[in-house]
Amino acid sequence: MQWTDEELQAIVDEHALVLFMKGDPNEPQCGFSSRAAQVLQSFGEPFAAVNILSDPRAIPSVCAWSDFPTMPQIFVQGELIGGSDIVLEMFEDGSLKEMFDAGRSA
């Protein structure tokens, strides 16, 4: 993967839920990525997981493109919502489902 802005945008545009993470959902490489993957798996909707450890250019490319300094990064309906703490809060208070459903009906 080249990690261009266009390619990153295409990933986010193609999937309603995207998780840029360290590792993959079956083998996360950090606790925050693990928690984010668990939350999205519990959410019950399919999501794209992108392993940003697959290429040394990935982390700086994704962070520069999204203007968000840390990993993991979760996108819902094309919008960056943040990292694992935020997605957990949104899952627990129901706003993740509201945001996801609003994008489906748009």
TORPA-4810 file (N, C-alpha, C, O; in nm, 3 decimals):
<nodes>
NODE_1_0.085_-0.119_0.000_0.000_0.000_0.000_0.089_0.124_0.000_0.191_0.129_0.068_M
NODE_2_0.048_0.223_-0.077_0.125_0.346_-0.087_0.095_0.444_0.025_0.177_0.530_0.054_Q
NODE_3_-0.022_0.434_0.087_-0.061_0.523_0.196_-0.076_0.668_0.150_-0.042_0.760_0.224_W
NODE_4_-0.127_0.688_0.030_-0.155_0.823_-0.015_-0.287_0.870_0.044_-0.368_0.789_0.089_T
NODE_5_-0.308_1.001_0.045_-0.434_1.055_0.095_-0.552_0.996_0.020_-0.655_0.963_0.079_D
NODE_6_-0.537_0.982_-0.111_-0.646_0.928_-0.193_-0.678_0.784_-0.156_-0.795_0.746_-0.149_E
NODE_7_-0.574_0.703_-0.133_-0.598_0.563_-0.097_-0.661_0.551_0.042_-0.749_0.469_0.063_E
NODE_8_-0.615_0.633_0.135_-0.674_0.631_0.269_-0.819_0.675_0.263_-0.906_0.615_0.327_L
NODE_9_-0.847_0.780_0.187_-0.984_0.827_0.174_-1.072_0.720_0.109_-1.188_0.703_0.148_Q
NODE_10_-1.018_0.648_0.012_-1.095_0.543_-0.054_-1.133_0.432_0.044_-1.244_0.380_0.037_A
NODE_11_-1.044_0.397_0.134_-1.076_0.296_0.236_-1.192_0.344_0.322_-1.288_0.269_0.345_I
NODE_12_-1.184_0.467_0.368_-1.288_0.523_0.456_-1.421_0.538_0.380_-1.528_0.517_0.437_V
NODE_13_-1.413_0.575_0.253_-1.535_0.591_0.173_-1.602_0.458_0.143_-1.724_0.451_0.128_D
NODE_14_-1.522_0.352_0.134_-1.573_0.221_0.094_-1.641_0.145_0.208_-1.724_0.058_0.183_E
NODE_15_-1.608_0.178_0.332_-1.657_0.102_0.447_-1.725_0.195_0.548_-1.675_0.304_0.576_H
NODE_16_-1.837_0.150_0.602_-1.909_0.230_0.702_-1.831_0.241_0.832_-1.838_0.343_0.901_A
NODE_17_-1.757_0.137_0.867_-1.674_0.135_0.988_-1.532_0.098_0.948_-1.510_-0.004_0.882_L
NODE_18_-1.436_0.179_0.988_-1.295_0.151_0.960_-1.215_0.168_1.088_-1.231_0.265_1.162_V
NODE_19_-1.128_0.071_1.112_-1.038_0.076_1.226_-0.895_0.068_1.175_-0.852_-0.036_1.125_L
NODE_20_-0.822_0.178_1.188_-0.678_0.176_1.163_-0.615_0.136_1.295_-0.627_0.208_1.395_F
NODE_21_-0.548_0.021_1.297_-0.502_-0.034_1.423_-0.363_-0.096_1.411_-0.313_-0.119_1.301_M
NODE_22_-0.303_-0.121_1.526_-0.177_-0.193_1.532_-0.210_-0.341_1.541_-0.263_-0.389_1.642_K
NODE_23_-0.178_-0.414_1.434_-0.213_-0.555_1.426_-0.345_-0.572_1.354_-0.385_-0.487_1.274_G
NODE_24_-0.412_-0.683_1.383_-0.544_-0.705_1.326_-0.637_-0.752_1.438_-0.589_-0.786_1.547_D
NODE_25_-0.768_-0.755_1.414_-0.860_-0.788_1.524_-0.830_-0.922_1.592_-0.857_-0.938_1.711_P
NODE_26_-0.776_-1.019_1.519_-0.744_-1.148_1.579_-0.611_-1.149_1.652_-0.589_-1.232_1.741_N
NODE_27_-0.522_-1.057_1.615_-0.392_-1.047_1.679_-0.352_-0.901_1.696_-0.259_-0.854_1.630_E
NODE_28_-0.422_-0.827_1.784_-0.386_-0.687_1.805_-0.248_-0.677_1.868_-0.206_-0.763_1.945_P
NODE_29_-0.178_-0.569_1.833_-0.041_-0.550_1.880_-0.029_-0.444_1.988_0.082_-0.408_2.027_Q
NODE_30_-0.142_-0.392_2.036_-0.139_-0.301_2.152_-0.276_-0.307_2.220_-0.376_-0.346_2.159_C
NODE_31_-0.278_-0.269_2.345_-0.401_-0.276_2.423_-0.511_-0.186_2.371_-0.628_-0.223_2.373_G
NODE_32_-0.476_-0.067_2.323_-0.577_0.025_2.272_-0.639_-0.029_2.145_-0.761_-0.019_2.126_F
NODE_33_-0.557_-0.086_2.056_-0.610_-0.146_1.934_-0.698_-0.266_1.968_-0.801_-0.288_1.905_S
NODE_34_-0.657_-0.344_2.068_-0.735_-0.459_2.110_-0.873_-0.415_2.160_-0.975_-0.473_2.123_S
NODE_35_-0.876_-0.312_2.244_-1.002_-0.263_2.298_-1.092_-0.210_2.186_-1.212_-0.238_2.184_R
NODE_36_-1.036_-0.133_2.093_-1.115_-0.079_1.983_-1.174_-0.192_1.898_-1.291_-0.186_1.860_A
NODE_37_-1.093_-0.293_1.868_-1.141_-0.407_1.789_-1.253_-0.481_1.864_-1.352_-0.521_1.803_A
NODE_38_-1.237_-0.499_1.995_-1.339_-0.568_2.073_-1.470_-0.490_2.073_-1.577_-0.549_2.062_Q
NODE_39_-1.461_-0.358_2.086_-1.582_-0.276_2.084_-1.653_-0.290_1.949_-1.774_-0.311_1.944_V
NODE_40_-1.577_-0.279_1.840_-1.640_-0.288_1.708_-1.693_-0.429_1.683_-1.797_-0.443_1.619_L
NODE_41_-1.625_-0.531_1.731_-1.678_-0.667_1.717_-1.808_-0.682_1.796_-1.901_-0.747_1.748_Q
NODE_42_-1.815_-0.624_1.915_-1.937_-0.628_1.995_-2.051_-0.550_1.931_-2.168_-0.583_1.950_S
NODE_43_-2.016_-0.447_1.855_-2.115_-0.364_1.787_-2.195_-0.446_1.687_-2.312_-0.416_1.661_F
NODE_44_-2.133_-0.550_1.631_-2.206_-0.643_1.548_-2.221_-0.605_1.402_-2.294_-0.672_1.328_G
NODE_45_-2.154_-0.502_1.358_-2.157_-0.462_1.217_-2.020_-0.492_1.156_-1.918_-0.481_1.225_E
NODE_46_-2.016_-0.528_1.029_-1.885_-0.552_0.968_-1.801_-0.424_0.965_-1.853_-0.314_0.950_P
NODE_47_-1.671_-0.442_0.982_-1.582_-0.326_0.977_-1.452_-0.366_0.907_-1.412_-0.482_0.907_F
NODE_48_-1.387_-0.266_0.849_-1.257_-0.286_0.786_-1.150_-0.255_0.888_-1.153_-0.150_0.953_A
NODE_49_-1.057_-0.346_0.903_-0.943_-0.325_0.992_-0.817_-0.312_0.906_-0.789_-0.399_0.823_A
NODE_50_-0.743_-0.206_0.927_-0.621_-0.180_0.851_-0.503_-0.186_0.948_-0.495_-0.106_1.042_V
NODE_51_-0.413_-0.279_0.924_-0.295_-0.296_1.009_-0.191_-0.192_0.971_-0.127_-0.203_0.867_N
NODE_52_-0.174_-0.092_1.056_-0.081_0.016_1.025_0.064_-0.023_1.058_0.156_0.057_1.036_I
NODE_53_0.085_-0.143_1.109_0.222_-0.190_1.133_0.278_-0.262_1.011_0.394_-0.303_1.011_L
NODE_54_0.197_-0.277_0.907_0.240_-0.350_0.788_0.343_-0.274_0.705_0.406_-0.331_0.617_S
NODE_55_0.359_-0.145_0.733_0.450_-0.062_0.656_0.496_0.052_0.746_0.412_0.116_0.810_D
NODE_56_0.626_0.079_0.754_0.674_0.185_0.843_0.622_0.325_0.807_0.626_0.415_0.890_P
NODE_57_0.574_0.343_0.684_0.520_0.473_0.643_0.375_0.491_0.687_0.322_0.603_0.680_R
NODE_58_0.311_0.386_0.730_0.167_0.391_0.756_0.129_0.486_0.868_0.042_0.571_0.848_A
NODE_59_0.189_0.474_0.984_0.148_0.556_1.098_0.162_0.705_1.067_0.066_0.779_1.085_I
NODE_60_0.279_0.751_1.019_0.286_0.895_0.988_0.190_0.936_0.877_0.135_1.046_0.879_P
NODE_61_0.170_0.848_0.778_0.079_0.881_0.668_-0.064_0.896_0.718_-0.131_0.994_0.685_S
NODE_62_-0.111_0.800_0.797_-0.249_0.804_0.848_-0.267_0.923_0.942_-0.368_0.993_0.932_V
NODE_63_-0.172_0.945_1.032_-0.184_1.055_1.127_-0.185_1.191_1.057_-0.260_1.281_1.095_C
NODE_64_-0.102_1.207_0.956_-0.100_1.334_0.881_-0.230_1.353_0.804_-0.284_1.463_0.801_A
NODE_65_-0.279_1.246_0.742_-0.402_1.253_0.663_-0.523_1.286_0.749_-0.606_1.369_0.711_W
NODE_66_-0.533_1.221_0.865_-0.651_1.239_0.950_-0.638_1.358_1.045_-0.737_1.403_1.102_S
NODE_67_-0.517_1.409_1.062_-0.487_1.515_1.158_-0.523_1.471_1.300_-0.577_1.549_1.379_D
NODE_68_-0.491_1.345_1.330_-0.514_1.287_1.462_-0.385_1.216_1.500_-0.336_1.134_1.422_F
NODE_69_-0.327_1.245_1.618_-0.190_1.204_1.647_-0.168_1.060_1.692_-0.053_1.015_1.697_P
NODE_70_-0.272_0.986_1.726_-0.249_0.855_1.787_-0.324_0.745_1.713_-0.410_0.771_1.628_T
NODE_71_-0.290_0.622_1.747_-0.356_0.502_1.697_-0.413_0.429_1.816_-0.356_0.436_1.925_M
NODE_72_-0.522_0.358_1.801_-0.598_0.338_1.678_-0.683_0.459_1.643_-0.701_0.552_1.722_P
NODE_73_-0.736_0.455_1.520_-0.829_0.557_1.474_-0.951_0.486_1.418_-0.940_0.392_1.340_Q
NODE_74_-1.069_0.534_1.459_-1.194_0.473_1.416_-1.273_0.575_1.336_-1.292_0.689_1.379_I
NODE_75_-1.318_0.532_1.220_-1.402_0.614_1.133_-1.539_0.550_1.123_-1.551_0.429_1.102_F
NODE_76_-1.643_0.633_1.138_-1.780_0.587_1.125_-1.845_0.672_1.016_-1.850_0.795_1.025_V
NODE_77_-1.894_0.605_0.913_-1.958_0.673_0.800_-1.869_0.785_0.746_-1.918_0.894_0.712_Q
NODE_78_-1.738_0.758_0.737_-1.645_0.853_0.680_-1.592_0.959_0.774_-1.507_1.039_0.736_G
NODE_79_-1.640_0.960_0.897_-1.599_1.063_0.993_-1.510_1.003_1.102_-1.545_0.901_1.162_E
NODE_80_-1.397_1.067_1.127_-1.310_1.024_1.235_-1.379_1.053_1.368_-1.417_1.166_1.396_L
NODE_81_-1.394_0.948_1.449_-1.452_0.971_1.581_-1.346_0.971_1.690_-1.371_1.023_1.799_I
NODE_82_-1.229_0.914_1.663_-1.121_0.915_1.761_-1.065_0.778_1.783_-1.061_0.695_1.692_G
NODE_83_-1.020_0.754_1.906_-0.954_0.630_1.942_-1.041_0.537_2.023_-1.163_0.547_2.022_G
NODE_84_-0.975_0.446_2.095_-1.047_0.339_2.164_-1.135_0.390_2.279_-1.244_0.337_2.300_S
NODE_85_-1.089_0.492_2.352_-1.169_0.544_2.463_-1.300_0.604_2.412_-1.406_0.583_2.470_D
NODE_86_-1.289_0.680_2.303_-1.407_0.746_2.249_-1.506_0.645_2.193_-1.626_0.657_2.216_I
NODE_87_-1.456_0.546_2.118_-1.547_0.447_2.060_-1.615_0.365_2.170_-1.731_0.327_2.156_V
NODE_88_-1.544_0.338_2.279_-1.605_0.265_2.390_-1.717_0.348_2.454_-1.825_0.296_2.480_L
NODE_89_-1.690_0.476_2.479_-1.794_0.565_2.535_-1.916_0.571_2.442_-2.030_0.561_2.488_E
NODE_90_-1.891_0.587_2.312_-2.000_0.599_2.216_-2.080_0.470_2.207_-2.202_0.473_2.191_M
NODE_91_-2.012_0.356_2.217_-2.080_0.227_2.217_-2.170_0.214_2.340_-2.285_0.173_2.330_F
NODE_92_-2.115_0.251_2.455_-2.189_0.237_2.580_-2.308_0.332_2.590_-2.411_0.294_2.645_E
NODE_93_-2.294_0.455_2.538_-2.406_0.549_2.552_-2.503_0.546_2.433_-2.600_0.621_2.430_D
NODE_94_-2.475_0.460_2.335_-2.567_0.445_2.222_-2.542_0.540_2.107_-2.605_0.527_2.002_G
NODE_95_-2.451_0.635_2.123_-2.429_0.732_2.015_-2.356_0.671_1.895_-2.367_0.722_1.784_S
NODE_96_-2.282_0.562_1.916_-2.218_0.494_1.803_-2.325_0.437_1.710_-2.316_0.451_1.588_L
NODE_97_-2.425_0.373_1.767_-2.534_0.318_1.686_-2.611_0.430_1.617_-2.646_0.417_1.499_K
NODE_98_-2.637_0.539_1.687_-2.708_0.651_1.627_-2.630_0.706_1.507_-2.688_0.732_1.401_E
NODE_99_-2.500_0.725_1.524_-2.417_0.779_1.416_-2.412_0.681_1.298_-2.420_0.722_1.182_M
NODE_100_-2.397_0.554_1.328_-2.391_0.452_1.224_-2.524_0.446_1.148_-2.525_0.446_1.025_F
NODE_101_-2.634_0.441_1.222_-2.765_0.433_1.158_-2.799_0.559_1.078_-2.863_0.550_0.973_D
NODE_102_-2.758_0.674_1.127_-2.784_0.800_1.056_-2.714_0.800_0.920_-2.768_0.850_0.821_A
NODE_103_-2.595_0.744_0.915_-2.522_0.737_0.790_-2.584_0.638_0.692_-2.577_0.658_0.571_G
NODE_104_-2.645_0.533_0.745_-2.709_0.434_0.657_-2.834_0.490_0.593_-2.866_0.457_0.479_R
NODE_105_-2.904_0.576_0.666_-3.030_0.628_0.613_-3.011_0.754_0.531_-3.106_0.802_0.469_S
NODE_106_-2.890_0.808_0.528_-2.864_0.931_0.454_-2.859_0.907_0.304_-2.838_1.001_0.227_A
</nodes>
